[in-house]
Amino acid sequence: MKYSGLKVFWEGLTGNKGWKPVWRNPEPKKHYDIIIIGGGGHGLATAYYLSNKFNIHNIAVIEKGWLGSGNVGRNTTIIRSNYLLPENQPFYEFSMKLWENLEQDFNYNAMVSQRGVMNIFHSDPQRDAFVRRGNSMIMSGADAVLLNEKDLKKMTPFLDFDNARFPIKGALWQPRGGSVRHDAVAWGYAKEADAKGVDIIQNCEVTGFLIKNGKCTGVETTKGIIKATKTASCVAGSSSKVMSKAGMRLPIESHVLQAFVSEGLKPVLPGVITFGAGHFYVSQSNKGGLVFGGDIDGYNSYAQRGNLPVVEDVCEGGMAIMPMIGRARLLRIWGGLMDMSMDGSPFIDKTDIKGLFFNGGWCYGGFKATPASGYCYAHLLATGKSHKTAENFLLKRFEKGLIIDEKGQGNQPNLH
Ligand SMILES: Cc1cc2nc3c(=O)[nH]c(=O)nc-3n(C[C@H](O)[C@H](O)[C@H](O)COP(=O)(O)OP(=O)(O)OC[C@H]3O[C@@H](n4cnc5c(N)ncnc54)[C@H](O)[C@@H]3O)c2cc1C
């Protein structure tokens, strides 16, 4: 189905009765060229780019729940390309460029809204660190503006500039950053992948791999055995569990991250704001809710719900920079499963098992990576070679000591 303004107008006049399901519900075939495990943002984006840009159509996406039930429908929707390290920044800028054309590409309204991301700084040394990051962004073709206190005050007069502990001195601003309606991203990719012949098989769990003599020839699922020339895992927070069925132990731990939404308010926030002296970030949804979050819960878990100490910590962070948030009532809280890698950076790589590929380790920043992750994974699966922006996201980097430690926290997954 192609969407157009005229179609939306006509359906509005005729009771919205003409909309049809935008992807099929097929039974699995016996064999595919490529099986993608996981129908989250990254899995569906991979299927979309394989079928739309690399001309491979005999593909299945196998999802244990329904599309959007994982992190792609649970995140706080922020996109940005404001990284420091040369291994990361070009990749996230590539992703930002794909976001900028995504809605035209897949003909779906994903509400890509480039309203800007502001990283607030509270001290002179922190300003220097942000200047360095801004320069790295500009060198990779991204946009970065340093706002002093006066400029920032004009844009966000409600922040607590004179806070005794965390005075606000300015911000590093990326005007092209912003937010995107998260589940619409999954639906848009699913629609176009399905239109190119990709089978999206929901409510089907992968329970094992068919591996013989170091070669993977498919998967065991709750709907039976499905064979494939190439099998590509893309299950985010479930990566360690799924890959353990292939006998692999990953440099990844799973942690919970919570998200919060307030009641709807009139427009107040100009864009995304992040606290520089603690872990708190906030944006405002199109419906008016303040969407915010903070740190991970800090213990290993596969539960998609969090605990109260982090709720308190996030609210304290909010009150420290934006005391008016204390007047808003909280509407909803939920949790998601983070695949935290040891150095905080992801993997898009082959494995030592022939025909088995791995994508994961996105920590809590994988939503913004969705288009580039899908494109680069599709590139690897189609050509056998890493895309130039993802050539450092290799599993072997730990063997060689080539870690990509964006935050400088060392091998502490709960700190990245
Ligand atoms: C609260 C929260 C806030 C976040 N905020 C942001 C943000 O603002 N910006 C940002 O960039 N990132 C953010 N993230 C991170 C981001 O959401 C994730 O990194 C990203 O969505 C992970 O990729 P995905 O969409 O493919 O994952 P998912 O949607 O989780 O997809 C993985 C899929 O694999 C399926 N699966 C698992 N096991 C199996 C199996 N055995 N068989 C078949 N299928 C299986 C799951 O059901 C799931 O649907 C946030 C995450 C959370 C939880």
The ligand as an SDF file (V2000), in Angstrom:
LIG
                    3D

 53 58  0  0  0  0  0  0  0  0999 V2000
   13.7720    2.4510   28.2280 C   0  0  0  0  0  0  0  0  0  0  0  0
   14.6570    2.4920   27.0320 C   0  0  0  0  0  0  0  0  0  0  0  0
   15.0330    3.7150   26.4930 C   0  0  0  0  0  0  0  0  0  0  0  0
   15.8800    3.7780   25.3850 C   0  0  0  0  0  0  0  0  0  0  0  0
   16.1250    4.9790   24.8200 N   0  0  0  0  0  0  0  0  0  0  0  0
   16.8660    5.0620   23.6840 C   0  0  0  0  0  0  0  0  0  0  0  0
   17.0170    6.3170   23.0330 C   0  0  0  0  0  0  0  0  0  0  0  0
   16.4240    7.3250   23.4320 O   0  0  0  0  0  0  0  0  0  0  0  0
   17.8160    6.3650   21.9360 N   0  0  0  0  0  0  0  0  0  0  0  0
   18.4610    5.2730   21.4680 C   0  0  0  0  0  0  0  0  0  0  0  0
   19.2070    5.3890   20.5160 O   0  0  0  0  0  0  0  0  0  0  0  0
   18.2790    4.0480   22.0460 N   0  0  0  0  0  0  0  0  0  0  0  0
   17.4870    3.9080   23.1250 C   0  0  0  0  0  0  0  0  0  0  0  0
   17.2640    2.6780   23.7140 N   0  0  0  0  0  0  0  0  0  0  0  0
   17.9380    1.4880   23.1660 C   0  0  0  0  0  0  0  0  0  0  0  0
   17.2520    0.9020   21.9310 C   0  0  0  0  0  0  0  0  0  0  0  0
   15.8670    0.8210   22.1440 O   0  0  0  0  0  0  0  0  0  0  0  0
   17.8270   -0.4800   21.6170 C   0  0  0  0  0  0  0  0  0  0  0  0
   19.2450   -0.4450   21.6170 O   0  0  0  0  0  0  0  0  0  0  0  0
   17.3760   -1.0110   20.2490 C   0  0  0  0  0  0  0  0  0  0  0  0
   15.9790   -0.8330   20.0950 O   0  0  0  0  0  0  0  0  0  0  0  0
   17.7520   -2.4690   20.1160 C   0  0  0  0  0  0  0  0  0  0  0  0
   17.5170   -2.9760   18.8220 O   0  0  0  0  0  0  0  0  0  0  0  0
   16.1320   -3.6170   18.3120 P   0  0  0  0  0  0  0  0  0  0  0  0
   15.1790   -2.5260   18.0220 O   0  0  0  0  0  0  0  0  0  0  0  0
   16.4300   -4.5020   17.1820 O   0  0  0  0  0  0  0  0  0  0  0  0
   15.6910   -4.4470   19.6080 O   0  0  0  0  0  0  0  0  0  0  0  0
   14.3360   -5.1950   19.9440 P   0  0  0  0  0  0  0  0  0  0  0  0
   13.1410   -4.3930   19.5330 O   0  0  0  0  0  0  0  0  0  0  0  0
   14.4240   -5.6110   21.3710 O   0  0  0  0  0  0  0  0  0  0  0  0
   14.4040   -6.4590   18.9830 O   0  0  0  0  0  0  0  0  0  0  0  0
   14.9040   -7.7400   19.3300 C   0  0  0  0  0  0  0  0  0  0  0  0
   13.7960   -8.7340   19.0520 C   0  0  0  0  0  0  0  0  0  0  0  0
   14.3140  -10.0580   19.1640 O   0  0  0  0  0  0  0  0  0  0  0  0
   13.2470  -10.8680   19.6120 C   0  0  0  0  0  0  0  0  0  0  0  0
   13.7680  -12.1380   20.1270 N   0  0  0  0  0  0  0  0  0  0  0  0
   14.4700  -12.3530   21.2630 C   0  0  0  0  0  0  0  0  0  0  0  0
   14.7630  -13.6600   21.3970 N   0  0  0  0  0  0  0  0  0  0  0  0
   14.2430  -14.2750   20.3050 C   0  0  0  0  0  0  0  0  0  0  0  0
   14.2040  -15.6410   19.8820 C   0  0  0  0  0  0  0  0  0  0  0  0
   14.7620  -16.6210   20.5880 N   0  0  0  0  0  0  0  0  0  0  0  0
   13.5550  -15.9370   18.7140 N   0  0  0  0  0  0  0  0  0  0  0  0
   12.9740  -14.9480   17.9580 C   0  0  0  0  0  0  0  0  0  0  0  0
   12.9710  -13.6580   18.3330 N   0  0  0  0  0  0  0  0  0  0  0  0
   13.6020  -13.3230   19.4780 C   0  0  0  0  0  0  0  0  0  0  0  0
   12.5780  -10.0090   20.6900 C   0  0  0  0  0  0  0  0  0  0  0  0
   11.2500  -10.4410   20.9570 O   0  0  0  0  0  0  0  0  0  0  0  0
   12.6590   -8.6190   20.0590 C   0  0  0  0  0  0  0  0  0  0  0  0
   11.4550   -8.2720   19.3950 O   0  0  0  0  0  0  0  0  0  0  0  0
   16.4030    2.5770   24.8150 C   0  0  0  0  0  0  0  0  0  0  0  0
   16.0080    1.3570   25.3420 C   0  0  0  0  0  0  0  0  0  0  0  0
   15.1160    1.2900   26.4160 C   0  0  0  0  0  0  0  0  0  0  0  0
   14.6630   -0.0240   26.9420 C   0  0  0  0  0  0  0  0  0  0  0  0
  1  2  1  0
  2  3  1  0
  2 52  2  0
  3  4  2  0
  4  5  1  0
  4 50  1  0
  5  6  2  0
  6  7  1  0
  6 13  1  0
  7  8  2  0
  7  9  1  0
  9 10  1  0
 10 11  2  0
 10 12  1  0
 12 13  2  0
 13 14  1  0
 14 15  1  0
 14 50  1  0
 15 16  1  0
 16 17  1  0
 16 18  1  0
 18 19  1  0
 18 20  1  0
 20 21  1  0
 20 22  1  0
 22 23  1  0
 23 24  1  0
 24 25  2  0
 24 26  1  0
 24 27  1  0
 27 28  1  0
 28 29  2  0
 28 30  1  0
 28 31  1  0
 31 32  1  0
 32 33  1  0
 33 34  1  0
 33 48  1  0
 34 35  1  0
 35 36  1  0
 35 46  1  0
 36 37  1  0
 36 45  1  0
 37 38  2  0
 38 39  1  0
 39 40  1  0
 39 45  2  0
 40 41  1  0
 40 42  2  0
 42 43  1  0
 43 44  2  0
 44 45  1  0
 46 47  1  0
 46 48  1  0
 48 49  1  0
 50 51  2  0
 51 52  1  0
 52 53  1  0
M  END
$$$$
